[in-house]
Amino acid sequence: MDMEHGTEALKASFDLVSRQDAAETAIQVLRSDVDEVKARLDRVSRAAARPALGGTSSDTEVKSFVDGFLRRGSETELKSITGAVAQDGGYAVPQEIDAMISRQLKEISPIRQLAHVVQVGSGGYRKLVTSGGTASGWVSETAGRPETTAPKFNEIAPPSGELYANPAASQAMLDDAAFDLEGWLANEIAVEFARAEGAAFVAGNGVNQPLGLLSSPLSLAGDAVRPFGTMQYIGSGAADQIGPSPEERLIDLVHSVKASYRQGACWVMNSSTLAKVRKFKTADGAFLWQPGLVDGQPNRLLGYPVIEAEDMPDIAAGTFPIAFGNFKAGYLVTERSATTILRDPFTNKPFVHFYATKRVGGQVLDSAAIKLLKIEA
């Protein structure tokens, strides 16, 4: 009996040791599994932190818009595009393409380069502008402070209209993966927008388009007596040219602008007028024109930069070929922030039209900041 009890006790001890070994083995396996899971999670998190080979999510959005909607007209690809509008009105382009259009507009459109540009959220934009400052006075330490005259407020509501471009590409071009649809479309829209803007900012009539510089009310009166919103001009001294002393007329035009506005002022004229102005000389034979001495530095006339705007009129009787002033303070451009595009593959088969629209407005903001030269005796 004692031997049997001893054998059973020995077996029990062996079983206990085996169970302990099995438990330790199981714990090691679990630890190994936990370590492997942690390593996998770490790899996943590092992969998520790295940018995708195809670019950022924004790049993916642009690619989806270009390849899905523009090339194939697939509306399902627009689910990631924000700012989509009703189908019959088109779709808002991604910010990257819209920024490309805006950048080219600034490079091409001369008035837009100079003017004060405001992004608006709706078609109607209003701005209050004061004419004259708040009155003040001198008093002693203990004297009363009577009320001073308050400034007069004037409301600016730039006329606006729908600016559109409607370039077309053949379906074969769109099917060609090598065709840079994004760059082509942005360039076509920007060029057309810049052409239409340039004409409107100079001579727009304010009916479904901006009110241009030359379409604003004009007067010979000075700043102190001229009504708000009316621009001043000076005569050229000759019926069909700038003369008889061109340099004196140009100097008069410069100094008709207040000194505070002359900081940052420039000349605006077309290339035909500029060709004649470059030949003007002072009494001692020196040219008024001063070419830029450094690459990228603008050419100057009487010390101020010259900007060429081909929509300005030529020198002729009764025209206003030259403007001078601070356009940043003097002219306001308003625009809706997004360009919308409607894809039209049906109107002109086999061509696909891309009807792009943008709402743009403009008006003289401060009529004292810009002055004009009129060709008159």
For each residue, the residues with C-beta under 8 A, 3 or more apart:
1: 4 5
2: 5 6
3: 6 7
4: 1 7 8
5: 1 2 8 9
6: 2 3 9 10
7: 3 4 10 11
8: 4 5 11 12
9: 5 6 12 13
10: 6 7 13 14
11: 7 8 14 15
12: 8 9 15 16
13: 9 10 16 17
14: 10 11 17 18
15: 11 12 18 19
16: 12 13 19 20
17: 13 14 20 21
18: 14 15 21 22
19: 15 16 22 23
20: 16 17 23 24
21: 17 18 24 25
22: 18 19 25 26
23: 19 20 26 27
24: 20 21 27 28
25: 21 22 28 29
26: 22 23 29 30
27: 23 24 30 31
28: 24 25 31 32
29: 25 26 32 33
30: 26 27 33 34
31: 27 28 34 35
32: 28 29 35 36
33: 29 30 36 37
34: 30 31 37 38
35: 31 32 38 39
36: 32 33 39 40
37: 33 34 40 41
38: 34 35 41 42
39: 35 36 42 43
40: 36 37 43 44
41: 37 38 44 45
42: 38 39 45 46
43: 39 40 46 47
44: 40 41 47 48
45: 41 42 48 49
46: 42 43 49 50
47: 43 44 50
48: 44 45
49: 45 46
50: 46 47
51: 55 56
52: 55 56 60
53:
54: 59 60 63
55: 51 52 58 59 60 63
56: 51 52 59 60
57: 60 61
58: 55 61 62 94 95 96
59: 54 55 56 62 63
60: 52 54 55 56 57 63 64 80
61: 57 58 64 65 80 81 94
62: 58 59 65 66 94 96 97 182
63: 54 55 59 60 66 67
64: 60 61 67 68 69 77 78 80 81
65: 61 62 68 69 70 77 78 81 91 93 94 97
66: 62 63 69 70 71 181 182
67: 63 64 70 71 72 77
68: 64 65 71 72 74 76 77 78
69: 64 65 66 72 73 74 75 77 78 81 91 343
70: 65 66 67 73 174 181 182 185 341 343 354
71: 66 67 68 174 175 181
72: 67 68 69 77 174
73: 69 70 343 345 352
74: 68 69 77
75: 69 78 87
76: 68 79
77: 64 65 67 68 69 72 74 80
78: 64 65 68 69 75 81 84 91
79: 76
80: 60 61 64 77
81: 61 64 65 69 78 84 91 92 94
82: 92
83: 92 338
84: 78 81 91 92
85: 89 90 91 92 340
86: 89
87: 75
88: 342
89: 85 86 340 342
90: 85 340 341 342 343 355 356 357
91: 65 69 78 81 84 85 340 341 342
92: 81 82 83 84 85 98 338 339 340
93: 65 97 98 101 338 339 340 341
94: 58 61 62 65 81 97 98
95: 58 98 99
96: 58 62 99 100
97: 62 65 93 94 100 101 182 185 186 339
98: 92 93 94 95 101 102 337 338 339
99: 95 96 102 103
100: 96 97 103 104 182 183 186 190
101: 93 97 98 104 105 186 189 190 193 339
102: 98 99 105 106
103: 99 100 106 107
104: 100 101 107 108 186 187 190 191 194
105: 101 102 108 109 112 190 193 194 197
106: 102 103 109 112 113
107: 103 104 113
108: 104 105 190 191 194
109: 105 106 112 113 193 194 197 198 201
110: 113 114 198 268 307 308 309
111: 114 115 197 198 201 202 213 268 309 327 331 333
112: 105 106 109 115 117 194 197 201 333
113: 106 107 109 110 307
114: 110 111 266 268 307 327 328 331
115: 111 112 201 327 328 330 331 332 333 362
116: 327 328 329 331 332 333 365
117: 112 333 334 335
118: 125 332 333 334 335
119: 334 335 336 337
120: 123 125 334 335 336 337
121: 336 337
122: 125 336
123: 120 160 336 359
124: 157
125: 118 120 122 157 158 160 334 361
126: 155 156 157
127: 155 156 157 332 365
128: 153 154 155 156
129: 153 154 155 156 228 365 366
130: 133 151 152 153 154
131: 151 152 153 154 228
132: 151 152
133: 130 151
134: 148 149 150 151
135: 148 149
136: 148
137: 146 148
138:
139: 143 144 145
140: 143
141:
142:
143: 139 140
144: 139
145: 139
146: 137
147:
148: 134 135 136 137
149: 134 135
150: 134
151: 130 131 132 133 134
152: 130 131 132
153: 128 129 130 131
154: 128 129 130 131 228 229
155: 126 127 128 129
156: 126 127 128 129 332 363 365
157: 124 125 126 127 363
158: 125 210 211 332 333 334 361 362 363
159: 204 206 207 208 209 210 211 361 362 363
160: 123 125 209 210 334 359 360 361 362
161: 200 207 208 209 210 359 360 361
162: 208 357 358 359
163: 193 196 197 357 358 359 360
164: 355 356 357 358
165: 188 189 192 193 355 356
166: 353 354 355 356
167: 185 188 189 192 353 354 356
168: 348 351 352 353 354
169: 173 174 179 181 184 351 352 354
170: 173 174 350 351 352
171: 174 175 345 350 351 352
172: 175 176 350
173: 169 170 176 179
174: 70 71 72 169 170 171 179 181 352
175: 71 171 172
176: 172 173 179
177:
178:
179: 169 173 174 176 184
180: 183 184
181: 66 70 71 169 174 184 185
182: 62 66 70 97 100 185 186
183: 100 180 186 187
184: 169 179 180 181 187 188
185: 70 97 167 181 182 188 189 341 354 356
186: 97 100 101 104 182 183 189 190
187: 104 183 184 190 191
188: 165 167 184 185 191 192
189: 101 165 167 185 186 192 193 339 354 356
190: 100 101 104 105 108 186 187 193 194
191: 104 108 187 188 194 195
192: 165 167 188 189 195 196
193: 101 105 109 163 165 189 190 196 197 358 360
194: 104 105 108 109 112 190 191 197 198
195: 191 192 198 199
196: 163 192 193 199 200
197: 105 109 111 112 163 193 194 200 201 210 360
198: 109 110 111 194 195 201 202 309 310 311
199: 195 196 202 203 204 212 311
200: 161 196 197 203 204 209 210 212 360 362
201: 109 111 112 115 197 198 204 210 212 213 311 331 333 362
202: 111 198 199 212 213 214 309 311 312
203: 199 200 212 213 214 215 311
204: 159 199 200 201 209 210 211 212 215 362
205: 209 211 212 215
206: 159 209 210 211 212 215 363
207: 159 161
208: 159 161 162
209: 159 160 161 200 204 205 206
210: 158 159 160 161 197 200 201 204 206 333 360 361 362 363
211: 158 159 204 205 206 215 216 362 363 364
212: 199 200 201 202 203 204 205 206 215 216 362
213: 111 201 202 203 216 231 323 331 364 370 372
214: 202 203 313 320 372
215: 203 204 205 206 211 212
216: 211 212 213 229 230 231 363 364 367
217: 227 229 230 231
218: 230 231 232 233 320 372 374
219: 226 227 230 231 232 233
220: 232 233 234 235
221: 225 226 230 232
222: 225 226 232
223: 226 232 258 368
224:
225: 221 222
226: 219 221 222 223 230 232 367
227: 217 219 230
228: 129 131 154 367
229: 154 216 217 364 367
230: 216 217 218 219 221 226 227 367
231: 213 216 217 218 219 364 367 370 371 372
232: 218 219 220 221 222 223 226 256 367 368 371 372
233: 218 219 220 320 371 372 373 374
234: 220 249 252 253 256 371 372 373 374
235: 220 373 374 376 377
236: 241 242 243 249 373 374 375 376
237: 242 243 244 245 249 377
238: 241 242 243 244 375 377
239: 317 375 376 377
240: 315 316 317 375
241: 236 238 315 375
242: 236 237 238 246 249 250 276 277 280 315 322 373 375
243: 236 237 238 246 249
244: 237 238
245: 237 248 249
246: 242 243 249 250 277 280 288
247: 250 251 280 281 282 288
248: 245 251 252
249: 234 236 237 242 243 245 246 252 253 373
250: 242 246 247 253 254 277 280 288 301 302 322 373
251: 247 248 254 255 302
252: 234 248 249 255 256
253: 234 249 250 256 257 322 324 371 373
254: 250 251 257 262 265 302 304 324
255: 251 252
256: 232 234 252 253 371
257: 253 254 261 262 265 324 325 326 368 369 370 371
258: 223 261 262 368
259: 262 263
260: 263
261: 257 258 264 265 325 326 329 330 368 369
262: 254 257 258 259 265 304 326
263: 259 260 326
264: 261 326 328 329
265: 254 257 261 262 304 324 325 326
266: 114 298 304 305 306 307 324 325 326 327
267: 301 304 305 306 307 322 323 324
268: 110 111 114 307 309 312 322 323 324 327
269: 273 274 277 306 308 309 312 321 322 323
270: 273 274 308 309 310 311 312 313 314 321
271: 274 275 308 310
272: 275 276 314 315
273: 269 270 276 277 312 314 315 321 322
274: 269 270 271 277 278 306 308
275: 271 272 278 279
276: 242 272 273 279 280 315
277: 242 246 250 269 273 274 280 288 289 301 322
278: 274 275 287 289
279: 275 276 287
280: 242 246 247 250 276 277 287 288 289
281: 247 285 286 287 288
282: 247 285 286 287 288
283:
284:
285: 281 282
286: 281 282
287: 278 279 280 281 282 290
288: 246 247 250 277 280 281 282 301 302
289: 277 278 280 299 300 301
290: 287 299 300 301 303
291: 299
292: 295 296 297 298 299 300
293: 297
294: 297
295: 292
296: 292
297: 292 293 294
298: 266 292 305 306 307
299: 289 290 291 292 305 306
300: 289 290 292 303 304 305 306
301: 250 267 277 288 289 290 304 306
302: 250 251 254 288
303: 290 300
304: 254 262 265 266 267 300 301 324
305: 266 267 298 299 300
306: 266 267 269 274 298 299 300 301
307: 110 113 114 266 267 268 298
308: 110 269 270 271 274
309: 110 111 198 202 268 269 270 312
310: 198 270 271
311: 198 199 201 202 203 270
312: 202 268 269 270 273 309 320 321 322 323
313: 214 270 316 319 320 321
314: 270 272 273 319 321
315: 240 241 242 272 273 276 319 321 375
316: 240 313 319 321 375
317: 239 240 375 376
318: 374 375 376
319: 313 314 315 316 374 375
320: 214 218 233 312 313 323 372 373 374 375
321: 269 270 273 312 313 314 315 316 373 375
322: 242 250 253 267 268 269 273 277 312 372 373
323: 213 267 268 269 312 320 370 371 372 373
324: 253 254 257 265 266 267 268 304 370 371 372 373
325: 257 261 265 266 330 369 370 371
326: 257 261 262 263 264 265 266 329 330 369 370
327: 111 114 115 116 266 268 330 331 369 370
328: 114 115 116 264
329: 116 261 264 326 365 366 369
330: 115 261 325 326 327 364 365 366 367 368 369 370
331: 111 114 115 116 201 213 327 362 363 364 365 370
332: 115 116 118 127 156 158 362 363 364 365
333: 111 112 115 116 117 118 158 201 210 360 361 362
334: 117 118 119 120 125 158 160 360 361 362
335: 117 118 119 120 358 359 360 361
336: 119 120 121 122 123 358 359 360
337: 98 119 120 121
338: 83 92 93 98 358
339: 92 93 97 98 101 189 356 357 358
340: 85 89 90 91 92 93 356 357 358
341: 70 90 91 93 185 354 355 356
342: 88 89 90 91 354 355 356 357
343: 69 70 73 90 352 353 354 355
344: 347 352 353 354 355
345: 73 171 349 352 353
346: 349
347: 344 353
348: 168 351 353
349: 345 346
350: 170 171 172
351: 168 169 170 171 348
352: 73 168 169 170 171 174 343 344 345
353: 166 167 168 343 344 345 347 348
354: 70 166 167 168 169 185 189 341 342 343 344
355: 90 164 165 166 341 342 343 344
356: 90 164 165 166 167 185 189 339 340 341 342
357: 90 162 163 164 339 340 342
358: 162 163 164 193 335 336 338 339 340
359: 123 160 161 162 163 335 336
360: 160 161 163 193 197 200 210 333 334 335 336
361: 125 158 159 160 161 210 333 334 335
362: 115 158 159 160 200 201 204 210 211 212 331 332 333 334
363: 156 157 158 159 206 210 211 216 331 332
364: 211 213 216 229 231 330 331 332 367 370
365: 116 127 129 156 329 330 331 332 369
366: 129 329 330 369 370
367: 216 226 228 229 230 231 232 330 364 370
368: 223 232 257 258 261 330
369: 257 261 325 326 327 329 330 365 366
370: 213 231 257 323 324 325 326 327 330 331 364 366 367
371: 231 232 233 234 253 256 257 323 324 325
372: 213 214 218 231 232 233 234 320 322 323 324
373: 233 234 235 236 242 249 250 253 320 321 322 323 324
374: 218 233 234 235 236 318 319 320
375: 236 238 239 240 241 242 315 316 317 318 319 320 321
376: 235 236 239 317 318
377: 235 237 238 239
